[in-house]
Amino acid sequence: MSTEVKENSIQQPSVKIENSTNGNIVAEDTIEQEVSNNHKRKIENLDGDTDEVTVVNGNDKKDIVQDEKSVIVPAVPPKVHYIPLKTGLCYDVRMRYHAKIFTSYFEYIDPHPEDPRRIYRIYKILAESGLINDPTLSGAEDIGELMLKIPVREALAEEILLVHSVEHLNFLESTTSMTKERLLEETEKGDSVYFNNDSFLGAKLSCGGSIEACKAVVEGKVKNALAVVRPPGHHAEPDSPGGFCLFSNVAVAAKNILKNYPESVKKIVILDWDIHHGNGTQKAFFNDPRVLYISMHRYEAGKYYPGTIAGAVDQVGEGDGVGTNVNIPWPVGGMGDADYMYAFRKVVMPICYEFDPDLVIISSGFDAAHGDMIGQCHVSPGCYGHMTHLLKSLAKGNLVVVLEGGYNLDSIAISALAVAKVLIGEPPDELQTKIPKIEAVETIDEVIRVQSKHFKILRPGHDSVDHSLPTNEGNKNFNLQEVIRNKQAQDLFTRHNFISLPLLNDKGNSDADDQILASPEIYDSDIIVISVHDPAEVWGKVDPSTGLINPSGSTIIDSTIKLINWSLDQKYGFIDINIPDGAGVDNITSSQEVLLYLWDNYIQYFKASKISFVGFGESYSGIIHLLGHRETRSVVKAAIAIIDRKQLRPLVPLLDEGVSDWFYRNSLIFTSKYHSCWGSGGGDSKKPRKKFGRVLKSDSDGLDNIWEERFEECTDFILDSIEDFDESSN
């Protein structure tokens, strides 16, 4: 670009200033022409033409003299629709009227977990943080520049009946006129619910508020919405309340949106991160392909509330709804940020991308939050923010967060605040943990295995084999663990002349060939070592797209061989018990049944006076079960287990409470250095209780690595236990 500037050649003439009204001279000075030091310069524009630009005090002032050709992009209003909108907020003080009737002073000082203050504390922290403006916390209409008040109304009967039965609706309506005695009676009969004369009103407001929040988002009145409502809803089934829930708020809202906005909302995702499985919501949409329901919850083999198999990983929907129900069932408590984010990265977000919803509703229970004594997990406010942030990327930002559970008043407040900030536009806070627990990794792998049949996005690495085909003899599919066990058995038969101890069913037939193998002199051995183990580990070179294992690059790791050779060198009898997995029963139950059968039908008839058990992996639970259910102390001298990161199993004595102390003295339980029993990240903030045995933290991770590290310690413990017995006998 060329310029021509004449900055020092402008003359400064003398000018007289006259009064404009009477012509008198009021001042006479030498001033600059037009403006001091103002001048023109020529600038060649991008088109090759020359523009004249005024220079003011040495600076360009292009808006004074400007050729129209220099305007490249004219000023236009922002072409965005989402950012200018506010975040919607549903809250009504009348929902606090639903409360448990106190029957004792104790209930006053230690109130019911579903406390009316839950929604008050959330609303209060929103005001304290400046997200809303309501000094009296009474539910003001104008709540400030960031959030927009969405009026709450009572849900109509026809809206509720899209999910619930007439009988259910009539029963809740009848509570408005019940006596105190009748209300207490119905509370006692119910499934973790309570009633007062305002319960029906609170339930209708909670349900209606959820509907209005969804409508406001779908109609574009707000960019997203937070419904601070109670009582919660996701446990309420079509014909009965339960789990603190009266009406299924989210289910009713979703049904009404699908009915009333058929053109703009054809598909909805409901993400339920409450620590409890949303059995009511699942039932409402189990056969509906328009709604993808995803639940992340504590399951623990169906023992955690609501205590049914409905929350199992294999519950994928029925009829037209097959493939639109996804359960992520945590097997243990204590799950944290890394576990939830791992689930989001591997399962939740990919399947949501494939489903491609028009609206996302979060059933937002905060009882997985750190500090909640019911959930006993460790999800931080930052993690709730991250999950919300990810879900905002779906459905063009059409996101509604509806409160469910959460019973620590401090935890629920700061968690809801984190979600609200992200809804408004703030970035989420930092995660507290980054590495998922082994239980989370295993759970997610199982979810992917099940759901890859229904979601193409999950199939890389899982689509090469039709797992529905049987693996019986004569079929092209056969189970790898059976092949490995056959090889182990053949080696023991050939090298050491082992024999098989059959497991007979009630018909006198053997249920499992080669499951229990024993050294040939086992009936007469005075000292016996019994190994109980999961199937041998396989390190496989896996094709990332098909999931196929390259046999030439894979290795079978049999940790028991070293123990077998050592025992036989000591002239001990040896029993090797393989506990297969996935044969219609979990290996925990299987190991317990096999050990009891072995004791009742074989060991108590042997001549052995000294027995040592060594367990590997999950199967060690069978040893613990046996020691608590049979009187074994006269012959069992040592119980050793290498469990890596598997869950600790407590000894539950049924015969004598003294068994627990005996077990602690005569056991060694080796865990991974990263086992959760030591606290977060494998630290030493926690210490396992004695009921788990003498638990020791290894310096390594991985079952075989721990075994190699602790092999000499284990064998020395067996020798010492036997010697101590011999000395005490003499």
C-alpha positions, 0 to 999 in steps of 0.5 A: 500500500502506498501513501502520500502524506504532507504533514509539515507543509500546512500553513497556520494563518492568523484568524480573528474570532468575532462575536456572532451576534454583535460583530465585536472582536472577542479574541485574536489568536493564531489557530490551526485550520479546522483542527490543529495538526489535522490534514488529509492523506491519500491511501490506496485501498484494496481495489487500487483506488485512492481514498482521502482520510483525515488525520487528527493529531497524527491519527487516522479518522476514517469515519470523517471522510470515507469512500463507500468502496472502503466498506467491506463488511457492513455492520449487521445484527448478530446472527445467533439465536441461542446466546441472547436467550436467558436460562429458564428457572422453575421454582415455587415455594408451594412445593415445600408444603409437601412434608413428612408428618412428625411423630416424634422429636427425633424426626424433628431433629433428624428429618426425612432425607426428602426434606422441603429445604432441598429446593430452598437451598438450591434457590438460595445459593443461586441468589447468593451467587448472583445468578438470580435477584430475589432478596426475599427468596419468595419466588420473585417474577423478575429474577435478573439478567441471567435467568428467566422465571418460568411460571409453575402450574399444576399439571392437568389430569389429562397430562398426568394420565399419559403416564399414570393410571386413573387409580394412581391419580385418584389415590393421590387426590384422596390424600388431600382430605385424609385424616392425620391417622390415615396419612400416617397409615398410608405412609407406613404401607408405602414404598419409601414415600410419605403423605400429608394433605399438601402432597397432591398439590406438591406433586402436581406443581412438580409435574406441571413445572417440569412440563412448563420448563420443557415447553419454554425450551422447545418454544424458544422462550429460553435457551435451556432450563433448570426445574428446581422441583419436588417431590422427585419423580423417577421412581413413581411407576404408572400405578404406584408411588415409590422412592420419595416419588409421587408422579413421574415428572420427567416421564409426564413432561416427555410424553406431553412434549411428544404429543403436543410438538410432533413436528419439532420434537420427534425424539427425546433423550432422558439422561438419569444420573441419580444414584438410584435406577429410575425404574418408573421412567424406564417403565414409561418408555420401555417399548417406545422408540422415540425416547432413549433412556440412559441411567447411571446408577448403583446396582450391586447385583440388584441389591441397591434400591429399588432392588430389582433386576430392572436396572441390569445391563441387559434391560434394553427395552422391549417391542419397538423400544428394543435398543432404546434403554441403556443401563450403566449399573455400577457394581460398587459405591464410591464412584467418582468423576473419572468413572462418570466421565469415562462412561460419558466418553465411551457410551453416553455421548456416542449413543446420543450422537447416533440417536440424534435427539430433538430435546434432552432432559436430565433427571438430575439427582445429586445423590451421587455427589460427594458428601451424600450419605445415601449415595456414598459416591464422590461426584464433584460439582465440576463433574456435574458441570462437565456432564451438563456441558457435554449434553448441551452440545446435543439437540441444538442446545435444547436441554432441560435439567429436572431435579430428582434426588440428592439428600445432603443439603450442602452437596445438592446446593453446590452441585445444582449451582455448578449445573446452573452456571454451565447452563448460563454459559460458564465453563465447568470447574476442574475434575477431581479424579482423572483415572477410572476405577477398574469396576467402572472400566469393566462395567462400561465394557459390559455395557458396550458388549450389550449395546453394540447390538443396537448402536453402530457407533459402539460396534468397532471392536465388538461386531465380529462375533454373533454372541447370541449363537450357542457355544456348545459342542458342534457349533462354530462358536466355542468358549475360549475359557473351556479350551484353556481349561482343557489344555490345563487339565491335559497338562496336569493329567500328562505331567503329574497324573492328576485325577478329576473329582466330579461335581455331581448334580441331583441326578447323579450326572457330572455338571462340569468335567475337569473343573476340580483336578487333584493329585493322585494321592489326594485321598491319603495326603496329610497336607493339602494345598487347594487353589481356587481361581478364575480362568487363566488370564489372556493377554490378547493382541486385539484388532481395534475395528473387529475385536478379533484376537490375533492368536500368534500375538496373544499369551495365556498367563497361568499363575497357578503353575508355580504354586502347583510345582512348589506344592508337589516339590513339598510332597503335598497333595494339591487340588486345582479348582477352576471357576468359569465365568458367564455360564448362566451364574456369576463366578462368585456364586459358583465358587461358593457352591463349588467350595461347599460341595467339595467340603461336604462330599470330599474333603471331610472324608480325606485323611488330611489334617492340614489344609491351606487355601490359595484364591486367585481373583474373584473366585476367592469369595468361595473360600471366605464363604466356606470358612463362615459356613462350615467348621473348618478351623481344625484342619484349615491352617492358612487362607491366602488370596491374590485379588488385585483390584477385585472387591474385598469380601467379608467373612460372615460367621454363621456358627461362631463369632470367634471365626472372624478373629481366627480368620484375621490371624490365619489369612493374607489378602493381597490387593493391588496398590491401586485398590479402592480399599486404600482410599482415592488413588491408592493412597493410605487414607483408609484401612480395611476392617478385620472382617476382610482378613489381614489385607496387605497392599502390594507394590504392584498392579495386576494379578500375576504381577502381585503373585510374582511379587508375593510368592515367597511370602505366601509359601513361607506363610503356608510353611509357618502355619503348618509348623506352628500346628505341628509344634502345638500338636506336640 
